Structure formats: C-alpha cells, structure tokens
Amino acid sequence: MLPVVLFLMAWFFFYLLLVRLTRNAAFRLSPAQLALVFSLKTIMGCVYGWLFLTWYGGDDTWVIHDDTLAEWAQMKINPLRVFTYDIRLDQYIQDWGWKEGLSYFRMKLEKALINKPLGVFNFYSQGNYYINVVAFSFMSFWGGFWLYQVLAHLVPKYKSWTFLVIFLYPPALFWLSGIRSDAVLFFFFSLLIARLSVIFSGKGRPVHWFISILAWLGIIVVKASFAFLLLLPITCWWLVSQKGASLYKAFFGVHLIAMFLFFLSGLLPGALNLPRAVLSVQQDFFALEGNTRVALPALTTSPVSYMRNLPAALDNIFLRPYPWEAKGILQYGMVAQNIFIICLLLALVLKRFPGRVELVPHSMIWALAFFSFTFYLSIGYTIPFPGAVIRYRVIPETLLVWLLSIGALGKEVIYYNFFNVYKNRINS
C-alpha cells in the first residue's frame, strides 16, 4: 500500500479517536478545531523531521527513528520485548552501582517512552518516519489539550486566546511536534498540572493522586531538573489553596528559604551539594561542541558567583543570539521570539499590568509564573548553546507568552475584540 494512503488512513483514524475521547471535555474543541490542531501538529512534525534531515544531517529525531526501527526488528523476533527488554533496574545497579545504575535506567526509560510505542506502530507504518509522526502527534496533542482545559477553566473569558497560544504559538507548535522527548515532557507536565488542579480544588480522589505521582515520575525520567524545580511552586500552590497562606508570603517566602537552603547545601558532601551539582551541569555543557556558542561565565559554589553572573544569565536566555549573531532559520526564529517576549514585557510595564485583575488572584497562575522564570534562569546560567536553549525553554516560554499577553493587554486579547470587530462597531 502506498505510504500516502497509509499516512491518510492513520490521520483519519487518530483524528476520529480524538473526537471520541474529547467529546465530554469541559471546554470541548469543535471537530474543526481538532482537525486544525491535529493537522498542524502532524504537518509541523513532518517539517521538523525533513528540516533536520535536510539541513542538519538528521539530528536526534532521526537517531530516535533509527532506534524505533531497531526495536521493531527485535519485536519481530521476540514480541514480548516491548514489555521486558531494557528495563532491568536490578541488573544496571548490579553492574554499575546505585548512582550510575539509576542514571542509566532513567535514560533507558526515556528512550523507551518513544521507541517502544513507535516500534509497535512500525508494524503499520513499515518504518516510515512521516507516518510515525501521525501516531506521535496523537500522543503529543494531549499536552496542549490538558493545559488548555485547566487555563480555560481558570480564566474562561480568555479561552479563545488560550486556544491560540497553547495550540498555535509557532515555537511550541514546531518544537513540541517533532519526534523528541520535549513533547513527552509536555505530556507529563500538563497531566500533572491538570490532576493537581483537581486535587487542590478539593475534588481530588486517590486516583488523582496516583496519576499525579506517575506524571511527576514521568517528568523525572525525561528531565529531572524540570521535575525538581516544579516542586517549589507546587508547594506554594498547595500552601495557598489548602492551608490558606498568603500568596506573597507563600511564594516569596518559600523561594527565599529554598534559595538559602540551596547555598547552605554547598557545605555538604557529594550529591547533597546542590551548587556543585549545578556547576557540574554547566561544565558538562561547556565540554560540548556547537556551531553557535554564548560565552557564559563559569559558576562556582558561592552565592556571589550567581549574583555576578545574573546579568549574563538574563542576557543568555532573553537576548541571545543577537540578530547579527543568528545563523540559520531556527536561530532567526529565536531572535523573533526574543523580540516578541521583550515587547510583551515592555507592554506589561508601560501599560501597568492591566490583566492583573484576572491573573493575580489565582495561586496556580503564580505557580506557573514562578516556575517559568526559575526554569528560564536555570537555562540561562548553564546552557551556552542557543540551539539547545530554544528547545529546553519552549514549555516555560509558552506559559510566559500566555501570562504576559493577558497581563500586558488584558481584555484586548479577548476573542470578541479581535474577531468580532464589525459586530463591535454596530453595537457601539
């Protein structure tokens, strides 16, 4: 059967499945909206693969595809491989000890989250990358869908704007549609936020706690630093929603205490020394080669170095690459993203935060804002490569765009004002 026919059949199957599975959602997407989102994700996933194959020699997404082919080949010999192979934690610990064994096990699990499902799907796609993109788009769709449900419930008057940002913001649409672990991370992140929003509203049941724990463990498997940085804002969110703590005292107090404990741990040995762990991450990135590199100053375990390097970290995450440093279409896109976010920040200040009435009362929004900024900083301090920065920051960047656009423009971003201008004029 022709690959084009297999591609279209897979698309229609997963599209109809999405229509079925989302029909009872509180903020249901229309069939047309689902078709738009699923089509764009599939197209962007294909563009992602073609672009990296044609311009960058394959990159990790084609390495992952090769791994799915190897998985498929082994499944033909041993069908039970999908459940049993590469998940031998006891063997890894026996061979390398607890620290190295757990690290290797986490890496294997991260690969298995993509390789095993697509390895099975290869029986249908016959190993075609672009047909596999359709199946992967079905999985990656849920990250945006769950987050949209939560944010639309929180500020329902902005649900149309929320739809546009969460599903159609170009950087997120591109980077979270390719066959890479970024989309898997977004899947677990949104699942965690969605379940916690139910729990902290007082409607949680044991199953919600169970799913939340699984989602957080999934985040650890994909990106451990992401999971641990989430703990602080989630703790603050819990203190406000469940214990009645003040927003300001909870979020600023907990983060100040955490900062103090972080630097105090510099007196401890081994893995308990958190500043040394961050220093190790930065040094690992410094040891890598890359076409475009930002000259980040080296950190030490001293809090003074973090204060001294703060301007460079902010410059790295918000401004680099400068327009004259950009190389290639992806970095020019990054320049445009940086300018857009800076414009939103300036509008927020100059217009004096008109959206604060909608955003400030919600502890979950504070949690998303604090997490986004702290994760931004962690990237700014440690990663000198714009090519890596643009991928690693895409989830907090999407959150920041949503927060800043509503905060800076308020009711100006409501669907009615943008798309019903004619009706607006008649009524006036």
N, C-alpha and C positions, 0 to 999 in steps of 0.2 A: 504494500500500500504506500502511496506517495507520502513523503513527510508532511507536505502541506495539508493533506487530508487528515493525517494523524494529529497535526497541530490544531486544526479547527475542531475536530471531534473532542479533543482534550479540553479546549477552551470552552466549548458549549457545555460539556459535562460539568466542569468545575463552576462555571457561571450558574447553571441551574441548581447546583448544590449550594452555592452561596445564597441564592434567592430563597431556597428552602430553609437553610439554617438561620438566616437573619430575619425571618418573617415576623417573629414575635418580639423583636428588639424594641426597647422603649423609644428610641429615635431611629426608626427603620429607614433604610435607604431605599429609594424607589428602584424598580428594575432598571430604569435609565441611568440612575446614579451608579448602581452596581456595575452595569455594563461599562460605563465610562471609567470608573476606578479600576476595575479588573483589566480592561483593555489597556489603559495607560501603564499599569504596573507590568503587564506582560510585554508591552512594546519597550518600556524602559529596561526591563530585564534583558531583552534581546539586544537592545542597543548597547547596554553595559558589556555583554559578552563580546559583541562584534568590535566595539571600540577598543577594549583591552587586548583582544586578539590581534587586531589590525595595527594598532598604534603602539602597544606596549608589550608585544610579544607573548601575550597570554595572561600574565599576572596570576594571582592566587585563584581567581574564579575558574580558570581553565585547569589549574592543578587540582582543584576540588572536583571538577568534572572528570578528570582522569581517575581520581580516587573512586568516584561512583562507578566508573567502568570496571575497575579492578574488583570492587565489591560485587558487582553484577556477575562478573566472571566466576568468582568464588561461590556465589549463591547457586549457580547452575550445577556446581559440584556438590555443595553442601547447603541445602535450603535453610537449615537451622542456624547457619552462620549469622543471619540477621539478628538473632537473639543471644547468641553465645560468644561470638568472637570479639576480641579487642576490649572486653570488659572484665578482665581478670585482675581486680584490685589486689587480691592476696598475692598473686604472682609478681606483680610490679613491686609491692612492698618487700617481698622476699628477695627480689633481685637487686633493688636499689635503695631500700630503706624507706622510712615513712615519708620524709620530705620529698625526695626525688620520685618515689613511687606514686605519691598522691598527685604531684605535678604532672607526671606522665599520664596518669589515669584521667585527670581533668582534660588534658589535651586530646586524648583518645575519645573521650565523651563528646567534646566539642565537635570533632570531626564526624563522629557517628550520628550526631543530630541532623546532619545534612546527608552524609554518604549513604547511610542505611535506607532512609525513605526513598531517596532518588535511585539508589541501587535497585530497589524493588520496582520503582517506576520504569527503570530501563527495560524491563521485560515488555512494556508497552511502547516506549519511545524508541526502542532499539538503539539506545545510546546516543540519541540526537540531543545536543546541548539545548537547542532552542525549543524543542518540545518539553524538555525537562523544566525550562523556565516557566511554562504554564503551571505545572504542578507546584513549583516553588512559589509562584505568585499567589496561589491559593493559600499557602501557609503564611506568607508574609502579609497578606491582606489583613489578618486578624489583629496585628499590632496596631494599625491605624484605626480599625473598627472599634476595638475595646477602648482605646483612648478617646476616640470621638464620642462614644456613649457617655463616658464619665464627664468630659468637659461640657458637652451639650446639656447634660443634666444640671451641671453646676451653674452655668450661665445660659439658660435656654434662649434668650433673646439674640444671642450671638451664634446660634447653631449653624447658620449658613456660612458665616465667616469661619467658624471652627472646621466645617467640612472642607472649605477651600484650603486652609492652612495644613490641616492634618493629612489630607489625601493628595493635594495638588501642589504643595510647595515644591518647586522644581528640585532643589538639592535632595530633599527627603525622598521624593518620588524616584530619583535616579539611584541614590546610594542605598536605599532600602529595598530596591527591587532586584538587584543583582544577586547571583548565587554566591553569597558570602555570609559570614556569621553575623554581620551587622543587622540583617533582617531578623535573625533568630533572637538576637539580643533585644530588639524592639518588641518582638512577640512576647518574651517573658516579662519585660519591663511593663508593658501595657496590661498584661494579665495580672501582674502583682498590684498595680495601681487600681485596677478595676475591682479586684477582690477586697483590697483594703478599704476602698471607699464604701463598700457594703458593710464590712466589719465595723468601721468607725462610725457608721450611721446608726449603729445599734441593732442592725438586722442580720448580723453575721451568724452563721451556723458552723458546726465543726468542719463541714466540707469546705467552707470558705477559708478557714484557717489552713486546712490541708493543702488546698490549691495554692494559697499564698506562699506557704513554705516551699512547695515544689517550684513555684515560679522564681523565688529568690535563689534557690539552689541552681536553677537553670541559668540565672544571671551569673552566678559564681563560675559555672562551667565555662561560659562564653567570655566573661570579662570580670575577674574578681574585684578589681579596683572599683568598677561601676557598682557592684553589689554592696561593698562596704561603705562607699560614700553615700549610698542611699539610706543607710541605717540612721544617720543623724537626722535628716529631715523627716523621716518616717517616725522617729521617736518624738520629735517636736509635734508633728501632726497628731500623734496619739495623746500627748500631754494636753493639747488644746481641746481636742474633740471628746476625749474620755475623762479627763481629770479637771477640765475647766480652767486650765492655765491660761495666762495672758499670752496673746500672740507674740508680743515683743519680748516678754521675759522668756518664753519657751524657746523661740528660735534664736534670738541673740544670746541668751544665757547658755543654752546647750552648746551652741557652736563655739562660744568663748571658752567654756570648760573643756570641750573637746580639743581645741587648739592648745590649751595649756597642757593637757594630758599627752597630746601628741609630742610636744617638745620635751616634756618631762620623761617620756619613754626613751629619749636619747641617752639616758643614763643606764638603760637596761642592756643586757647582752643579747646577741643572736637575733632571732626573728621578732623578739619583743621590741626591738629598737626600730620604731617606725620611721624617723627621719633617715636612718641608714637604709631602710628598705626603699624609700623614695629616691634616695641618692643612687642606689643600685639600679633602679629602673631608668633613671636619666643616663647613667653611664652605659647601660646596655644599648640605649638608643644612640648615644654618641659613637658607639663602636660600629654602627651600621653605616653602609654606604648609600648615598642617594644623589640624584641629579640636582635637586634644589635643596639647600640646607640653610637654616637660620642659625646664626652664631649665638646660641644661648650661653649665658654664663653658667659655670658649674656651681651646683649647690654644695653646701656642707650640712652637717647635722645641727648647726647653730641656727636659732631663730633669726639672727642678724642677717644671714645669707638670704633667707626668704624675703625679708623686708627689702634688702638691697636689690634682689632680683625681681621684685614685683613689677616694676615698670617694663622690664624685658619680657616677663611672662604675659602681661597685658598686651604688649606690642605684638608678641608672637601669636596670640590667639585672636585678637581683634583686627590687626592691621596687616599682618604678613600673609602672603607675599605682597609687597608694594606693587602698584601697577607696572612699574618699569622692571620688576624682578620676575614677573609671571612668565611661565614657559608652557605653552600648550593650552588647549581649550579648557581643560579641567581647572588649571590654575587661574585662567582668566575668569572662569565662572566663580572661583573662590574670591577673587577681587571684587566681583559684583556683589557677592553675598556679604562681604565685609562692609562695603559701602552702604548696602541696604540696612544692615543692622545698626551701623553708626547713625544713619539718618533717623531710624526709629528711636534710638537713644536720645538724639538731639531734640526730636519732636516731643518726647516724653518730658524733657526738662523745660523746653521753651513753652510748651502748652500747659505745663504744670499738672501733668498726670490726670487728665480728665476721666480716665477709666477707673480711678481708684475706688469709686463707689461700688463698682461691680466686682472688683478683684480683691481688695484688701480684706473684706470680712471672712474669706474662705481660707481655712488653715491648709487645705490641700494645695491651693494655689501658692501659698507661701512655701510649702514643701517642694513643689516643682521649681519655683524660682530659686530657692537656696541650693537645691541640688544642681540645677543647670549652671549656676555661677561657680559653685565649688568644683564641679567637674571640668568646666572651662578652665579654671585656674590650674587644676592638676595637669591638664594637657599643656597649657602654656608654659609651665615650669619644666616639663620633662621631655617633650617631643619636638625635635628641631626640623622635622620634615613636613612641609605643607601638604604633600601627598597623603601622609598618614593623618595629619590633623583634620583634614576636610572630612575624612570618613569617621574618625573617632568622635567628632563633635556633632555629628548630624542629628542625633536624638535630642540632646540639650539645645542645639540650635533651633530646631523646630519648635520646641517648647518656648524658647525665648522669643521667637518671632510671633508666636500666638500671644504671649503675655504682653510683649512690648507694643504690638499693634493695637490691641484693645486698650492698654494703658495709655498709649500716646494719642489715640484717635477717638476712643470712646464710642459713642453712638454713630460716629461717621462710618464705621465699618459694618454696620448692620445691613443685612441683605436688602431691606426696604429702601434705604437711601441710595444703594448702588444700582439696583436693578429695576426699581420702580420709579425712576425719575419722572416719567411722563405722568403717572398717577399722582405723584407727589405735587407736581405743578398744578394739576387740576384741582386738587383738594385745597391748595393754598390760594 
